[in-house]
Amino acid sequence: MNCESESESESEKIHMASKIILDLRGVISPLNLLKCKNTLKAMEQGEIMEVILADADVIQDLLMIVERSTDKVVYQNKKADYICLGIKKGNRIQNS
């Protein structure tokens, strides 16, 4: 499944980066948010996680989580019965 828009300027960069697809349609909240956070935590900087969700409220919660981090939303596409969100793993600050 490819949810990213071909017209987006980031699409070439996204194709070059490693991508993890997380299909969470049917997974209840807050488990879907927990799975997203755990997957992001395990990813390497620059990797892309594509999250597929059916609940627009969960997308809003996930967007708030991403805004508070160094991660970046690189695309968001609404389909007929689901929403795709591409999140690029940001740089993590290491405490000495």
GUBATI-668773 format. One record per residue: x, y, z of N, C-alpha, C in turn; residue in one letter. Coordinates in nm, 4 decimals, always signed. Each point is the difference from the previous one (the first is absolute). Example, Ala and Ser with C-alpha at 12.3 -4.5 7.8 and 13.67 -1.06 7.14 Angstrom:
# residues 2
R         nu         nv         nw        cau        cav        caw         cu         cv         cw   fimar
R    +1.3190    -0.5690    +0.7800    -0.0890    +0.1190    +0.0000    +0.0900    +0.1200    +0.0000       A
R    -0.0350    +0.1050    -0.0720    +0.0820    +0.1190    +0.0060    -0.0770    +0.1090    +0.0730       S
***
This chain:
# residues 96
R         nu         nv         nw        cau        cav        caw         cu         cv         cw   fimar
R    +0.0840    -0.1168    +0.0000    -0.0840    +0.1168    +0.0000    +0.0886    +0.1232    +0.0000       M
R    -0.0309    +0.0946    -0.0844    +0.0754    +0.1231    -0.0088    -0.0955    +0.1158    +0.0163       N
R    +0.0077    +0.0695    +0.1115    -0.0940    +0.1069    +0.0305    +0.0535    +0.1379    -0.0323       C
R    +0.1276    +0.0116    -0.0272    +0.0557    +0.1319    -0.0229    -0.0411    +0.0522    -0.1366       E
R    -0.0145    +0.1305    -0.0089    -0.0390    +0.0648    -0.1237    +0.1212    +0.0140    -0.0907       S
R    -0.0169    -0.0308    -0.1266    +0.1107    +0.0110    -0.0948    +0.0356    +0.1452    -0.0282       E
R    -0.0927    +0.0938    +0.0267    +0.0261    +0.1399    -0.0304    +0.0769    +0.0711    +0.1105       S
R    +0.0218    -0.0652    +0.1123    +0.0685    +0.0643    +0.1109    +0.1489    +0.0144    -0.0285       E
R    +0.0564    +0.1134    +0.0415    +0.1414    +0.0257    -0.0251    +0.0903    -0.0935    +0.0800       S
R    -0.0485    -0.0522    +0.1109    +0.0796    -0.0893    +0.0845    +0.0015    -0.1435    -0.0541       E
R    -0.0834    -0.0320    -0.0983    -0.0184    -0.1399    -0.0387    +0.1292    -0.0671    -0.0465       S
R    +0.0865    +0.0721    -0.0709    +0.1251    -0.0622    -0.0425    +0.0877    -0.0325    +0.1199       E
R    +0.0049    +0.0881    +0.0980    +0.0779    -0.0245    +0.1205    -0.0584    -0.1174    +0.0772       K
R    -0.1318    -0.0096    +0.0026    -0.0671    -0.1072    +0.0725    +0.0328    -0.1346    -0.0631       I
R    +0.0017    -0.0069    -0.1325    +0.0312    -0.1259    -0.0676    +0.1424    -0.0457    +0.0307       H
R    +0.0914    +0.0943    +0.0217    +0.1375    -0.0364    +0.0297    +0.0168    -0.0477    +0.1442       M
R    -0.0831    +0.0510    +0.0887    +0.0110    -0.0368    +0.1410    -0.0685    -0.1342    +0.0246       A
R    +0.0405    -0.0630    +0.1079    -0.0626    -0.1237    +0.0422    -0.1407    +0.0323    +0.0502       S
R    -0.0977    -0.0873    -0.0299    -0.1369    +0.0258    +0.0412    -0.0577    -0.1200    +0.0728       K
R    -0.0687    +0.0285    +0.1109    -0.0700    -0.1006    +0.0785    -0.1484    +0.0295    -0.0140       I
R    -0.0789    -0.0997    -0.0357    -0.1443    +0.0185    -0.0139    -0.0695    -0.0609    +0.1200       I
R    -0.0818    +0.0820    +0.0660    -0.0714    -0.0401    +0.1200    -0.1490    +0.0174    -0.0266       L
R    -0.0691    -0.1095    -0.0330    -0.1429    +0.0036    -0.0291    -0.0761    -0.0254    +0.1296       D
R    -0.0603    +0.1049    +0.0534    -0.0679    -0.0087    +0.1288    -0.1515    +0.0157    -0.0126       L
R    -0.0521    -0.0248    -0.1193    -0.1453    +0.0026    -0.0144    -0.0584    -0.1130    +0.0842       R
R    -0.0984    +0.0329    +0.0815    -0.0621    -0.0999    +0.0848    +0.0638    -0.0148    +0.1365       G
R    +0.1157    +0.0630    +0.0220    +0.0653    -0.0044    +0.1310    -0.0577    +0.1140    +0.0833       V
R    -0.0420    -0.0308    +0.1224    -0.0658    +0.1004    +0.0819    +0.1005    +0.0948    +0.0644       I
R    -0.0494    +0.1187    +0.0311    +0.0800    +0.0984    +0.0712    -0.0080    -0.0330    +0.1490       S
R    +0.1043    +0.0114    +0.0740    +0.1303    +0.0614    -0.0265    +0.1055    -0.0977    -0.0502       P
R    -0.0372    -0.1251    -0.0281    +0.0991    -0.0973    -0.0475    +0.0657    +0.0445    -0.1301       L
R    -0.0782    +0.0608    -0.0905    +0.0582    +0.0425    -0.1275    +0.1041    +0.1105    +0.0213       N
R    -0.0256    +0.0919    +0.0935    +0.0994    +0.1042    +0.0294    +0.1248    -0.0594    +0.0647       L
R    -0.0194    -0.0960    +0.0879    +0.1130    -0.0666    +0.0650    +0.0857    -0.0736    -0.1026       L
R    -0.0638    -0.0679    -0.0943    +0.0748    -0.0701    -0.1057    +0.0790    +0.0989    -0.0851       K
R    -0.0597    +0.1156    -0.0301    +0.0713    +0.1027    -0.0772    +0.1213    +0.0506    +0.0763       C
R    -0.0177    +0.0328    +0.1276    +0.1109    +0.0511    +0.0807    +0.1111    -0.1036    +0.0139       K
R    -0.0366    -0.1249    +0.0225    +0.1009    -0.1056    +0.0151    +0.0749    -0.0242    -0.1303       N
R    -0.0711    +0.0054    -0.1116    +0.0647    -0.0186    -0.1301    +0.0957    +0.1148    -0.0278       T
R    -0.0436    +0.1230    +0.0244    +0.0878    +0.1159    -0.0200    +0.1243    -0.0093    +0.0871       L
R    -0.0180    -0.0436    +0.1225    +0.1124    -0.0111    +0.0933    +0.1056    -0.0984    -0.0512       K
R    -0.0447    -0.1058    -0.0656    +0.0913    -0.1042    -0.0487    +0.0633    +0.0348    -0.1351       A
R    -0.0480    +0.1036    -0.0657    +0.0492    +0.0349    -0.1333    +0.1309    +0.0781    +0.0069       M
R    +0.0716    -0.0003    -0.1130    +0.1226    +0.0779    -0.0159    -0.0344    +0.1373    -0.0564       E
R    +0.0842    +0.0981    +0.0288    -0.0193    +0.1343    -0.0528    -0.0124    -0.0036    -0.1521       Q
R    -0.0983    +0.0718    -0.0522    -0.0196    +0.0093    -0.1443    -0.0951    -0.1032    -0.0569       G
R    -0.0300    -0.1059    +0.0749    -0.0953    -0.0998    -0.0483    -0.1410    +0.0598    -0.0019       E
R    -0.0825    -0.0547    -0.0866    -0.1384    +0.0443    -0.0149    -0.0930    -0.1079    +0.0535       I
R    -0.0967    +0.0422    +0.0805    -0.1060    -0.0903    +0.0440    -0.1291    +0.0472    -0.0646       M
R    -0.0628    -0.0894    -0.0737    -0.1298    +0.0304    -0.0591    -0.1060    -0.0633    +0.0889       E
R    -0.0854    +0.0841    +0.0579    -0.1054    -0.0463    +0.0887    -0.1323    +0.0069    -0.0750       V
R    -0.0737    -0.1101    +0.0042    -0.1303    -0.0063    -0.0652    -0.1046    -0.0178    +0.1089       I
R    -0.0895    +0.0985    +0.0108    -0.1022    +0.0010    +0.1042    -0.1359    +0.0341    -0.0591       L
R    -0.1045    -0.0480    +0.0640    -0.1358    +0.0308    -0.0450    -0.0637    +0.1108    +0.0830       A
R    +0.0557    +0.0307    +0.1156    -0.0590    +0.0950    +0.0938    +0.0700    +0.1356    -0.0085       D
R    -0.0725    +0.1031    -0.0440    +0.0575    +0.1339    -0.0142    +0.0422    +0.0581    +0.1349       A
R    -0.0690    -0.0360    +0.1082    +0.0370    +0.0498    +0.1330    +0.1370    -0.0516    +0.0414       D
R    +0.0298    -0.1236    -0.0330    +0.1302    -0.0573    +0.0327    +0.1099    +0.0715    -0.0794       V
R    -0.0294    +0.0345    -0.1249    +0.0965    +0.0755    -0.0807    +0.0325    +0.1321    +0.0690       I
R    -0.1014    +0.0687    +0.0508    +0.0233    +0.1271    +0.0691    +0.0886    -0.0197    +0.1234       Q
R    -0.0269    -0.1061    +0.0754    +0.0837    -0.0304    +0.1170    +0.1439    -0.0292    -0.0424       D
R    +0.0154    -0.0761    -0.1070    +0.1332    -0.0341    -0.0492    +0.0736    +0.1244    -0.0502       L
R    -0.0709    +0.0895    -0.0663    +0.0610    +0.1243    -0.0461    +0.0514    +0.0836    +0.1179       L
R    -0.0749    +0.0016    +0.1109    +0.0456    +0.0725    +0.1200    +0.1270    -0.0628    +0.0565       M
R    +0.0069    -0.1329    +0.0005    +0.1188    -0.0699    +0.0491    +0.1211    +0.0350    -0.0864       I
R    -0.0183    -0.0015    -0.1318    +0.1101    +0.0290    -0.0927    +0.0459    +0.1452    +0.0156       V
R    -0.0943    +0.0930    +0.0175    +0.0353    +0.1413    +0.0158    +0.0898    +0.0234    +0.1208       E
R    -0.0142    -0.0816    +0.1032    +0.0775    +0.0158    +0.1232    +0.1349    -0.0715    -0.0066       R
R    +0.0293    -0.0598    -0.1130    +0.1237    -0.0761    -0.0148    +0.0871    +0.0624    -0.1085       S
R    +0.1092    -0.0662    -0.0309    +0.0862    +0.0446    -0.1099    -0.0370    -0.0704    -0.1304       T
R    -0.1059    -0.0823    +0.0037    -0.0468    -0.0683    -0.1197    -0.0778    +0.0980    -0.0872       D
R    -0.0239    -0.0388    -0.1257    -0.0647    +0.0911    -0.0941    -0.1021    -0.0754    -0.0842       K
R    -0.1179    +0.0599    -0.0161    -0.1005    -0.0557    -0.0912    +0.0411    +0.0398    -0.1409       V
R    +0.0200    -0.0996    -0.0875    +0.0433    +0.0292    -0.1368    -0.1136    -0.0126    -0.1008       V
R    -0.1063    -0.0682    +0.0374    -0.1206    -0.0004    -0.0829    -0.1183    -0.0478    +0.0815       Y
R    -0.1181    +0.0445    -0.0446    -0.1259    -0.0423    +0.0612    -0.1029    -0.0047    -0.1114       Q
R    -0.0576    -0.1172    -0.0212    -0.0968    -0.0182    -0.1077    -0.1248    -0.0687    +0.0518       N
R    -0.1133    +0.0594    -0.0332    -0.1275    -0.0597    +0.0389    -0.0535    -0.0804    -0.1182       K
R    -0.0287    -0.1263    +0.0263    -0.0591    -0.0882    -0.0997    -0.1478    -0.0173    +0.0346       K
R    -0.0702    -0.0811    -0.0747    -0.1442    -0.0178    +0.0204    -0.0333    -0.0475    +0.1412       A
R    +0.0728    -0.0989    +0.0503    -0.0352    -0.0567    +0.1302    +0.1174    -0.0071    +0.0982       D
R    +0.1076    +0.0722    -0.0292    +0.1140    +0.0036    +0.0918    +0.0862    +0.1222    -0.0286       Y
R    +0.0917    +0.0260    +0.0910    +0.0921    +0.1124    -0.0119    +0.1420    -0.0532    +0.0124       I
R    +0.0882    +0.0474    -0.0875    +0.1420    -0.0379    +0.0047    +0.0804    +0.1194    +0.0473       C
R    +0.0927    -0.0283    +0.0879    +0.0854    +0.1035    +0.0539    +0.1440    -0.0493    -0.0077       L
R    +0.0856    +0.0751    -0.0657    +0.1417    -0.0341    -0.0089    +0.0778    +0.0820    +0.1012       G
R    +0.0738    -0.0681    +0.0876    +0.0771    +0.0675    +0.1042    +0.1468    -0.0369    -0.0163       I
R    +0.0846    +0.1029    -0.0091    +0.1442    -0.0222    -0.0121    +0.0624    +0.0128    +0.1386       K
R    +0.0772    -0.0990    +0.0373    +0.0658    -0.0019    +0.1309    +0.1039    +0.1110    +0.0046       K
R    -0.0095    +0.0808    +0.1036    +0.0928    +0.1108    +0.0174    +0.1214    -0.0389    +0.0809       G
R    +0.0827    +0.0982    +0.0257    +0.1225    -0.0176    +0.0765    -0.0345    -0.0050    +0.1484       N
R    +0.0519    -0.0955    +0.0706    -0.0217    -0.0115    +0.1447    +0.1204    +0.0573    +0.0726       R
R    -0.0276    +0.0850    +0.0977    +0.1065    +0.0602    +0.0796    +0.0400    -0.0975    +0.1091       I
R    +0.1270    -0.0312    +0.0060    +0.0536    -0.0908    +0.1003    +0.0446    +0.0801    +0.1218       Q
R    -0.0440    -0.0401    +0.1183    +0.0452    +0.0646    +0.1235    +0.1281    -0.0690    +0.0474       N
R    +0.1000    +0.0787    +0.0339    +0.1273    -0.0573    +0.0440    -0.0028    -0.0382    +0.1442       S
***
